[in-house]
Amino acid sequence: MTVQLKIYNESTVKEICSDRAGELKAWQSMALLDARDNIQQALADAVQFGMRFVLLGICEDIGPRANLGKGGAQYAWPAFLQQFLNQPHNNAIAMQKVLLLGEVNLDDLMQQAQPLDNHNPNDLAQLRKLCAEVDERVEAILDMVFKAGLEPIIIGGGHNNCLGIIRSLAKHSHSAINAINLDPHADFRECEGRHSGNGFRYAYQEQLLKNYHVIGLHELKNNQPIFDAMQSANFSYTSYQTINVKREINLTEATTHALQRFDNAPLGIEVDLDSLTNMPASAFNYCGFDVSDGEHYVYLAANDPRSAYLHLCEAAPSQHSHSITAGKLQCGQVISALVNTYLQTKLSI
Ligand SMILES: N=CN[C@@H](CCC(=O)O)C(=O)O
């Protein structure tokens, strides 16, 4: 299979970046892949040159739409880049260790998905088939990233993309993996065709997910079969109600206890941006966590030496109630804050 990857070069980056005399911006300190070479070799060379992290974008809303949800998740990655690349560079984060790889090439699939109406059963089935194709493309790129020994940060698109990431990491580590997820939804719906609400269920069915814990799962935003399936898989959660309503346990304790229960298998850090209050997303949430809670969760999980990737998904700038411009600013800033937290934490351990 040809790897469907749009590798960024200087001109891609310059289109969205600005400069200022007397200061360095993040983009001026980061590396791009030298795409003249074979990609796998170029990634290996990047490691030799001191790269540790890879930024990879996924510009799709096929998964959320295939889950009967709303579109717009394809705009999260460019919104993130606009903010993140233009932030000033200083000693707080060694951006020299960050490789801006590019984005999964999904242009053809997005084009096929564009006219489909998820209220029409035939179109819905087609969206789910396209989502399975997205899975394959995500997996193929991550195979190269993990093989090179790089740590990916995957941004944009729906939560469906956890499956491609988990398949790749499990293959690379020759074992099922563990995942922690800040999310009001378990995304453990039945395997009825691929979409953003069943990535962890498929991973479990494929025996790629050993243990799975959801932080902030909303007791009233998941159907009973999801709770039953989570229980029979022996997976766990700490509910939003337990943390924020009854306040029986705080976010720090909930996350720390969950991390302590995992074994030594590689760990995926998952954040559904709809866990945060007022984030533009398909499942817009007025009853969620603050941005600083999200940062704290990422900080705790990134401090765990088993953590192997960060996946930030479901933000959809076009779902902002005022304008897509306001949505891009909000998604860009919040996703950047989570990436900054991850990098600062990982670089300090
Ligand atoms: N990844 C999110 N899944 C949720 C929300 C669906 C939506 O409204 O987009 C779910 O399946 O319930």
The ligand as an SDF file (V2000), in Angstrom:
LIG
                    3D

 12 11  0  0  0  0  0  0  0  0999 V2000
  -16.4970   10.2290   19.7470 N   0  0  0  0  0  0  0  0  0  0  0  0
  -17.5890   10.6100   20.2000 C   0  0  0  0  0  0  0  0  0  0  0  0
  -18.6360    9.7800   20.3520 N   0  0  0  0  0  0  0  0  0  0  0  0
  -19.8640   10.1570   21.0020 C   0  0  0  0  0  0  0  0  0  0  0  0
  -20.4460   11.4340   20.5150 C   0  0  0  0  0  0  0  0  0  0  0  0
  -21.1390   11.3930   19.2000 C   0  0  0  0  0  0  0  0  0  0  0  0
  -21.4080   12.7730   18.5850 C   0  0  0  0  0  0  0  0  0  0  0  0
  -22.3580   13.4340   19.0100 O   0  0  0  0  0  0  0  0  0  0  0  0
  -20.6730   13.1500   17.7030 O   0  0  0  0  0  0  0  0  0  0  0  0
  -20.8500    9.0100   20.9430 C   0  0  0  0  0  0  0  0  0  0  0  0
  -20.6580    8.0460   20.2040 O   0  0  0  0  0  0  0  0  0  0  0  0
  -21.8290    9.0700   21.6560 O   0  0  0  0  0  0  0  0  0  0  0  0
  1  2  2  0
  2  3  1  0
  3  4  1  0
  4  5  1  0
  4 10  1  0
  5  6  1  0
  6  7  1  0
  7  8  2  0
  7  9  1  0
 10 11  2  0
 10 12  1  0
M  END
$$$$
